[in-house]
Amino acid sequence: MADKYDVKVKVISQKGSCAIGHKVGDEFVVSRTTPEGICLGAFNAFFPYVRILMFGGTLPWSQDPDAATAACPDAANPVVFEMRRIRIE
């Protein structure tokens, strides 16, 4: 079985007015449950990358094999999230 990791999700950019109130610096950890307070639209956008990172995979276009970025689907008020693999202790 592949290694399992948690994934730290951090807001790295936010423009306009986020309806949920996400702002640069907000952090969440995705483990066995969804993080409280995360926008469902954004979560849906980045969840596929979280699953890849959780099970040791990489994204071929990412410079860092332990990280990925994705934006929420609100093009008028984009929030960009960085997902980073962290080892479970």
N, C-alpha and C positions, 0 to 999 in steps of 0.2 A: 504494500500500500504506500502511496506517495506521502511525503511529509505533509503535515497540516500546519498552517500558519494562521495567525490573526492578521488583519489588515487595518492599518491606521489610515483613516480618510481625513484629509485636511483641506479646508477652503484656501486656495492660493490666489484667487482673483474673483472679484465681484463687481459688476457694473450695473448701474440702474438701481432699481428697487426690488429686492428679492421679497416675494410675497410671504415667505416663511420667516425671513429675517436672518438668513445665513450671511455671515460676514467673514472677511479674511481673518484667518487664524482659528476659526472654529475647527474642532477636531472630534472625531468619532472613531470608535473601534468596532469593527465588524468581526464577530466571532461566530457563535452558534445562534445568535439572535440578531435581529435588526436593531440598530442603535435608536434610542429614543430621541425624538425631535428632528429627525432627518426628513427632508422633503421627499415624498414618495416618487415624484417625477424624476428628481435627481437620482435617487436610489436606483430606480429602474434603469437609468442611463448608465450608471457606473457598475452596477451589480455584475454584469458578465466579466468585467475586468477583475473585480474582487475575487470571484470564483477561480479564475485562472491563477491569480497570485496566491490564493489560499492553499492550493494544491501543488505549488512548486513550478507552475508553468511560467512562461515569459511571453511578452508581446514583441514580435519581430521588429516593430518600428520604434520601440522604446530604447533610448540610450542607456537606461539603467535597468538591468534585468529584474530588480526588486521593486520597480515602481511603474505606474501608469498614470495618465491624466484623462479626464473626461469632463464634459460640460453638461449642465442641466439643459433640458430641451427648450427653455424660455429664451429664444434668440434676442428678444428685446431687453432682457435683464439677465445676461448670462452669469452664472456662477461656475467657476472652474474648480474641480476637485483633484487633488493628488492622492492616489492610493499607494501605500507603501507596505510591503510585506514585513511583518515582525514575527520573530520566533516566539512560540508559546513556551513559557517557562515552566 
